[in-house]
Amino acid sequence: MTPVTFVTAKHQADALTGSGQPTHSSWIDDSLSRMSSMSSVKTQNELEWYKRDDVLQALLAQLVNREVWVSAENYVSPRPRAAKGDSDLLNLMPTGGICSVYASIESFSNPLLLATEKVESLRVGWDFVLDVDSSLGLGEAKRCTKAILGLLRNYDVHSVRVKFSGRRGFHVLMDGEAFDCFASRSEFLGAYPIVPLQVARFIVASLRPNDRRGVEIDAAIYTPRHLIRIAYSLHHKSGLVSLPLAPDAIEQFNLEATKPVQNVDVDWDWLKPKARPMEASKLLDYVAKWLQRGKPNRRGLKVLTRRLHKAFSRSARNPPCVQTLLKEGFSTRLEGHRNRVLFAVLTGIRRLNFAITPGELEELNMRSERPLPERELQYQISYHMRRPHAYPFRCEIMQSARLCPPQKCPIGRFMRER
């Protein structure tokens, strides 16, 4: 049985690094040959693909604060580059032929300064990506991708997105905010690339042998300024769209049934990140334990065990203040504190992944002794859920409302130790 291959930076042969050309399997060449009537690399429809306004807007939505790169046969765009509008992106593309559009896994305050400034000083975020590739057939890549999704669900990670890579595999993506379990934003940013790399290794090691058969998962993706083909980009060799997929549609997806590019519709909902801070806390906890059991001095262990937010535990998702609020609702004793408590709960939902949903908060308000006005509640929920970054959680609000005895609160204990 062929085991999974975890490709490292040393072994990577990819146009992104200039170290060689990827090996083309006979399987993919045969598949593309059978599809020539539908997906010829240089059909007129494909040449017109990037002229579609919805496609350009979908690409630009993924390029905010990202380094962008364009690759085609016998052409690569210069680096670093950024694209804030249609003309910026179109000017990077060659005048003829099919090209691929890539974006950095990291986000930067100003990608254009990457030529002169340190990457770490410009990094403002990062994502988690698994590049699942198989030279044996799309079936192996499907099986591995579905197994990865099932594994992540077991660790309470649900905001996972999947897309067809454009050639012979799938990309599994998560917004980096799900991994923001750290004591400060700077520590979260500094956790790249060690933490996502160790998470990827843990996932590969956790897969069953049959699910890993004939599959390569690229570890070289976790290097500074690495790039990945974005959704709705064409693959410049196959002419196929890197197409977003619903998790339950992976099994039915096949190259033969891929729609001609002029019929592909943009899934705007897929493009919206859905991760919440600390969503991957359980996963990171198990990664740390796995590293401890393996090699105590293994790279990344100190980052996970020393820097992780101590409100990381399951008990911190349901602290005494939330338990009291769920029991009593917005009671008369909260008079004068209700709006501030609502603010604290909503920041706790976003920042600390509190075990209460906005919908449950609405139900709680309806059955409370002194409910908040429905319009005010809806506005606050909408405002907090739309913010790109959550406000810091303020434990003192709960304490001043006498909802939380500080000596019993894991979050309050963390605040004091900090």
C-alpha atoms as one frame of an Amber mdcrd trajectory, in Angstrom:
protein
   0.000   0.000   0.000   1.422   3.386  -0.985   1.600   5.717   2.028   0.946
   9.415   2.048   3.819  11.595   0.892   4.311  14.726   2.970   6.182  16.942
   0.525   8.702  19.310   2.109  10.261  22.507   0.833  13.435  20.573   0.022
  11.596  18.210  -2.295   9.107  20.598  -3.818   9.308  20.895  -7.586   6.926
  23.670  -8.398   6.798  26.738 -10.593   6.250  28.878  -7.497   9.807  28.286
  -6.317  11.436  27.948  -9.711  13.107  24.687  -8.719  11.716  22.660 -11.568
   8.570  21.564 -13.326   5.908  19.404 -11.679   5.623  15.812 -12.780   2.527
  15.210 -14.889   0.943  11.841 -14.285  -0.421   9.776 -17.139  -3.760   9.744
 -15.320  -4.191  13.497 -15.519  -2.924  13.687 -19.082  -5.409  10.991 -20.139
  -8.249  12.744 -18.310  -7.484  16.074 -19.929  -7.225  14.427 -23.302 -10.726
  12.955 -22.886 -11.967  16.400 -21.902 -10.429  18.215 -24.849 -13.771  18.853
 -26.518 -15.023  20.562 -23.351 -11.939  22.050 -21.703  -9.315  22.731 -24.326
  -6.661  24.952 -22.784  -7.037  27.733 -25.291 -10.718  27.838 -26.161 -12.274
  31.228 -26.715 -14.450  30.807 -23.625 -11.423  30.372 -21.390  -9.634  33.339
 -22.928 -12.708  35.432 -22.080 -12.970  34.092 -18.515 -11.172  36.930 -16.760
 -13.241  39.522 -18.597 -16.316  38.514 -16.615 -17.031  41.173 -14.010 -18.280
  38.677 -11.403 -15.108  36.604 -11.795 -12.876  39.650 -11.383 -14.761  40.733
  -8.268 -14.523  37.216  -6.807 -10.765  37.177  -7.404 -10.274  40.651  -5.939
 -12.271  39.690  -2.835  -9.583  37.079  -2.106  -6.673  39.435  -2.762  -7.321
  41.999  -0.027  -4.029  42.527   1.863  -2.469  39.623  -0.055   0.542  39.372
  -2.281  -0.664  38.433  -5.760   1.170  36.541  -8.474   0.183  35.453 -11.971
   1.633  32.490 -13.835   1.151  31.282 -17.403   3.017  29.221 -19.959   6.373
  30.998 -20.403   5.251  33.911 -18.207   5.379  34.913 -14.547   4.509  38.278
 -13.078   7.049  40.163 -10.952   6.950  40.015  -7.142   5.829  41.552  -4.876
   2.596  42.857  -6.345  -0.866  43.705  -4.995  -4.230  44.174  -6.699  -6.841
  46.587  -5.339  -8.880  46.958  -8.497  -9.687  45.382 -11.850  -6.929  47.212
 -13.692  -4.271  46.187 -11.144  -5.074  42.522 -11.670  -5.573  42.650 -15.424
  -2.260  44.474 -15.880  -0.467  41.513 -14.270  -1.935  39.063 -16.788  -0.295
  38.181 -20.110  -1.984  39.405 -23.264  -2.557  35.896 -24.623  -3.013  32.398
 -23.266  -4.435  31.072 -20.031  -3.019  32.172 -16.680  -3.362  31.213 -13.019
  -3.903  33.738 -10.246  -2.234  33.084  -6.885  -2.429  34.793  -3.497  -0.264
  34.561  -0.404  -1.445  32.400   2.492  -0.435  35.268   4.769  -2.070  38.691
   4.714   0.077  41.826   4.963  -0.434  45.450   5.922   1.230  46.452   2.655
   2.284  43.616   0.305   4.294  46.014  -1.871   6.789  46.548   0.965   7.754
  42.859   1.036  10.735  43.582  -1.189  12.345  45.801   1.450  10.720  45.011
   4.828  10.776  41.865   6.950   7.833  39.550   6.376   7.124  39.332  10.117
   6.789  43.104  10.465   4.142  43.248   7.710   2.129  40.117   8.564  -1.393
  40.896   9.812  -2.945  37.447   9.434  -2.585  33.935   8.061  -4.761  31.053
   6.902  -4.590  27.289   7.212  -4.396  25.362   3.931  -3.970  21.704   3.043
  -3.037  20.996  -0.569  -4.236  17.437  -1.240  -2.837  16.042  -4.462  -2.847
  12.572  -6.013  -1.081  11.180  -9.054  -3.174   7.980  -8.930  -6.556   9.527
  -9.600  -9.135  11.972  -8.360 -10.750   9.186  -6.298  -7.757   9.019  -3.938
  -7.773  12.801  -3.470 -11.524  12.704  -2.764 -11.187   9.964  -0.179  -8.381
  11.783   1.629 -10.178  15.144   1.545 -13.390  13.674   2.974 -11.394  11.944
   5.701  -9.734  15.243   6.612 -13.116  16.980   6.859 -14.428  14.196   9.082
 -11.366  14.435  11.292 -11.767  18.202  11.693 -15.436  17.792  12.605 -14.372
  15.433  15.399 -12.411  18.353  16.863 -15.397  20.733  16.611 -13.987  22.526
  13.576 -16.766  23.251  11.094 -15.842  26.439   9.203 -13.805  24.500   6.629
 -13.964  25.356   2.953 -12.994  23.089   0.057 -12.201  23.786  -3.567 -10.970
  21.841  -6.562  -7.337  22.782  -7.162  -7.826  22.981 -10.923  -5.923  19.839
 -11.876  -5.710  16.702  -9.735  -6.672  17.440  -6.158  -8.372  19.687  -3.637
  -7.511  22.541  -1.320  -8.840  22.436   2.252  -8.931  25.954   3.691  -9.641
  27.545   7.066  -9.559  31.192   8.031  -6.678  31.713  10.444  -8.986  33.383
  12.980 -10.081  29.889  14.035  -6.556  29.376  15.418  -6.416  32.670  17.310
  -6.194  31.071  20.762  -3.223  33.111  21.888  -2.699  35.617  24.663  -2.135
  38.434  22.189  -2.514  39.167  18.514   1.258  39.425  18.097   1.737  35.886
  19.413  -0.903  34.592  17.019   0.872  36.260  14.093   4.226  34.929  15.284
   2.847  31.378  15.416   3.118  31.202  11.614   4.438  28.996  10.085   5.227
  26.650  13.016   1.688  26.099  14.294  -0.101  25.466  10.963   2.748  23.195
   9.867   2.435  21.057  13.013  -1.357  20.976  12.657  -0.941  19.716   9.093
   1.462  17.011  10.258  -0.919  15.977  13.027  -3.794  15.665  10.567  -1.725
  13.543   8.179  -0.570  11.303  11.040  -4.182  10.884  12.219  -5.516   9.642
   8.872  -6.089   5.932   8.334  -3.619   4.263   5.927  -6.318   3.628   3.320
  -7.330   7.316   3.350  -3.705   8.342   2.791  -2.996   5.938  -0.065  -1.376
   7.584  -3.075  -1.799  11.112  -1.732   0.693  13.936  -1.422   0.142  16.793
   1.033   2.431  19.731   0.451   4.241  20.926   3.596   6.306  23.460   1.689
   3.162  25.554   1.590   4.065  26.745   5.093   6.994  28.944   4.228   6.992
  32.755   4.269   5.319  34.362   1.255   4.137  31.070  -0.174   1.290  31.315
  -2.668  -1.739  29.233  -3.564  -4.058  29.315  -6.553  -7.234  31.094  -5.486
 -10.842  30.148  -6.125 -12.158  30.978  -9.632  -8.661  31.165 -11.048  -8.042
  29.030 -14.095  -5.309  26.418 -14.015  -3.007  27.570 -16.788  -2.204  23.987
 -17.862  -5.624  22.323 -17.657  -7.800  25.357 -18.391 -10.116  24.273 -15.556
 -11.533  26.539 -12.870 -10.366  26.174  -9.281 -13.940  25.600  -8.235 -15.383
  25.937  -4.698 -17.276  22.862  -3.542 -19.706  22.059  -0.778 -18.281  19.307
   1.458 -21.141  16.974   0.543 -20.493  17.540  -3.178 -16.937  16.196  -3.211
 -17.908  12.607  -4.001 -20.056  13.623  -6.995 -17.442  15.979  -8.430 -15.457
  14.697 -11.401 -13.379  16.182 -14.200 -15.623  14.841 -16.923 -18.654  16.601
 -15.478 -16.952  19.961 -14.925 -19.079  22.652 -16.477 -17.619  24.766 -19.276
 -16.176  27.918 -17.758 -18.836  30.174 -19.227 -21.461  28.323 -17.141 -19.644
  28.495 -13.793 -21.440  30.730 -11.309 -19.687  32.544  -8.475 -20.627  31.292
  -5.007 -20.386  34.521  -3.030 -21.256  32.852   0.256 -18.245  30.522  -0.079
 -15.949  33.540  -0.305 -16.982  34.823   3.143 -14.777  33.551   6.005 -16.907
  31.885   8.684 -14.347  30.985  11.335 -14.623  32.233  14.894 -11.692  32.890
  17.231 -10.723  29.794  19.214 -12.821  27.497  17.039  -9.777  25.262  16.592
  -8.872  25.282  20.290  -9.699  21.609  20.796  -7.672  20.675  17.710  -4.672
  22.669  18.931  -4.943  21.071  22.340  -4.651  17.610  20.771  -1.785  18.731
  18.526   0.127  19.876  21.622  -0.498  16.520  23.351   0.596  14.676  20.205
   3.835  16.653  20.062   4.441  15.979  23.757   4.012  12.243  23.295   6.310
  12.196  20.286   9.392  14.296  20.874   9.298  16.739  23.805  11.725  19.072
  22.038   9.818  18.916  18.779   9.530  22.209  16.964   6.294  24.024  17.709
   5.581  22.440  21.087   6.774  25.456  23.061   4.664  27.749  20.900   1.555
  25.717  21.596   2.086  25.034  25.292   3.600  28.320  26.452   1.857  30.915
  24.308  -1.640  29.540  23.979  -4.426  31.489  25.627  -5.136  29.942  29.045
  -8.842  30.491  28.411  -8.278  27.680  25.929 -10.000  24.934  27.884 -13.527
  23.726  27.395 -14.486  25.173  30.799 -13.575  28.661  29.576 -16.181  28.381
  26.833 -18.847  28.070  29.503 -17.581  30.249  32.393 -19.640  30.989  35.525
 -20.848  34.348  34.169 -22.420  32.662  31.137 -23.898  29.900  33.280 -25.495
  32.484  35.591 -26.838  34.515  32.682 -28.346  31.420  31.053 -30.020  30.548
  34.350 -31.349  33.985  35.312 -31.599  35.836  32.001 -31.697  39.635  31.983
 -33.152  39.923  35.490 -33.962  43.006  37.544 -30.644  42.737  39.368 -28.905
  43.487  36.067 -30.679  46.856  35.824 -28.086  49.387  34.743 -25.764  46.626
  33.503 -27.801  44.985  30.742 -26.244  46.762  27.763 -22.712  46.295  29.057
 -23.377  42.616  29.790 -24.745  42.172  26.271 -21.576  43.798  24.904 -19.386
  41.464  26.977 -21.309  38.344  25.954 -21.099  39.210  22.258 -17.350  39.869
  22.477 -17.016  36.560  24.354 -18.877  34.765  21.566 -16.544  36.229  18.966
 -13.280  36.300  20.877 -13.494  33.323  23.223 -16.011  31.111  21.428 -18.495
  31.156  24.326 -20.841  28.182  24.359 -23.864  30.309  23.507 -25.031  31.358
  20.041 -26.629  34.675  19.031 -29.866  32.749  18.407 -29.814  31.357  21.944
 -29.149  34.867  23.216 -32.310  36.076  21.461 -34.348  33.260  23.010 -32.884
  34.047  26.421 -33.858  37.695  26.048 -37.457  36.777  25.135 -37.976  34.783
  28.338 -36.105  37.238  30.589 -37.714  39.224  33.377 -36.443  42.529  31.966
 -35.732  41.865  28.269 -33.768  44.262  26.111 -35.652  45.955  23.251 -35.638
  43.536  20.327 -34.436  46.175  17.852 -31.492  47.092  20.087 -30.558  43.422
  20.563 -30.681  42.721  16.823 -28.524  45.769  16.083 -25.855  44.758  18.615
 -25.728  41.170  17.368 -25.448  42.297  13.755 -22.774  44.864  14.609 -20.536
  42.470  16.525 -20.894  39.569  14.085 -19.965  41.777  11.103 -16.768  43.191
  12.615 -13.576  41.812  10.988 -11.937  41.589  14.428 -13.657  41.169  17.778
 -13.296  43.561  20.676 -11.249  42.231  23.612 -13.363  40.474  26.206 -13.705
  42.545  29.403 -14.092  40.270  32.366 -14.616  43.220  34.746 -18.006  43.909
  33.148 -19.306  40.541  34.305 -17.745  41.022  37.703 -19.298  44.476  38.194
 -22.694  42.974  37.308 -22.076  40.304  39.963 -22.414  37.536  37.403 -18.974
  36.062  37.966 -17.027  35.494  41.194 -13.462  36.159  39.942 -11.850  33.435
  42.046 -13.854  30.783  40.162 -13.431  32.123  36.608 -10.712  30.655  34.355
 -10.872  33.747  32.153 -10.523  36.110  35.112  -7.570  34.066  36.386  -5.897
  34.441  33.018  -6.470  38.196  33.050  -4.777  38.494  36.446  -1.795  36.318
  35.437  -1.316  38.354  32.325
